[in-house]
Amino acid sequence: MRDEHIKPESLNPLTFPLYGMRLIEASAGTGKTYTIASLFIRLLLGHGNKSVPNVAHQVPLTVDKILVVTFTEAATAELRSRIRERIIEVRLDFMKGESKDAFIDALIHQSDDLAIDIRLLRFAELQMDEVAIYTIHGFCQRMLMQNAFESGSLFQQHLLEDDSQLLLQATNDFWRKHFYGLSVPLTELIFSYWQYPERLKNELRAWLSRQDLQFIPNIEDFDFQLKYENSLAKIEKLKTDWLVSEADYFDIITHSGVNKRSYTKANLPKWLKEISDWAFIKSSSLDLPKNLVKFSQKTLDEKTTKGQHPDMLFLPR
């Protein structure tokens, strides 16, 4: 829920509060790295307005006390390099007592003791090998290793950054276990959905992270051949039931109270012929005619608002 009391403000690295929690929204090319490096410098110097409570950081921080977390290894390498360069730039300008950079020049004029600040920046420069700049997964791995007893994790762990090969291996195993040895018609049916295991993996991948995912109905039996044969037997029975009374369906529907705007004299014969042609031919496909649902008892009842309902109970309600 949006808090109406929160109003966006332009970010000024020189006055940005160094306490509490802050959300920064920035598009590409707006100077995120520059801003992060500037805030890093302020934390190193303990910079802030001392007259305003909670705005200045309490004490200057060393580089190992400042955590920067980003998304990619490339971003961490860039931040590490840019922050080091920024520290050197600020220190040299502090030694000159002036700067062409407005941010640095403001820091110089607001400094209580330039000599102390220069020593802090020099120490930070020498300590950059200890800087805590990590990817999210790298930071998590470090915390698990440093707190192995508390977390119950192994001391030596391998960080998996890409699980695509494991997923493909699992898909290949599933494919071999459940799809090899199937009949030719069923193999062709599966092939119409997924030509090879990686296609199946790609289709399932978006669902694998869903904790609330449920199969409806719940799948416990993976005997695809038996399921296919049972489904095919039901379709063949449906075809047989249709053909028994196919000659009567036109009259049953025509003389009933079904909505004739839906079941017109032009469409009804075409639909009946479509179903009869399908029912007459034995096939290994599980596909049903598009218009078959129009002759289910449920659909016919819904389309009959008055008068006699057509009785065609060959389809389940």
Buried (B, 14 or more C-beta within 10 A) or exposed (E): EEEEEEEEEEBEBBBBBBEEEEEEEEEEEEEBBEBBBBBBBBBBBBBBEEEEEEBBBEEBBBBEEBEBBBEEEEBBEBBBEBBBEBBBBBBEBBEEEEBEBEBBBBBBEEBEEEEEBBEBBBBBBEBBEEBEBBBEBBBEBEBBBEEBEEEEBEEEEEEEEEEEEEBBEBBBEBBEEBBEEBEEBBBEBBEEEBEEBBEBBBEBEEEEEEEEEEEEEEEEEEEBEEBBBEEBEEBEEBBEBBBEEBEEBBEBBEEBEBBEEBBEEEEBEEBBEBBBEBBEEEEEEBEEBEBBEBBBBEBBBEBBEEEEBBEBEBBEE
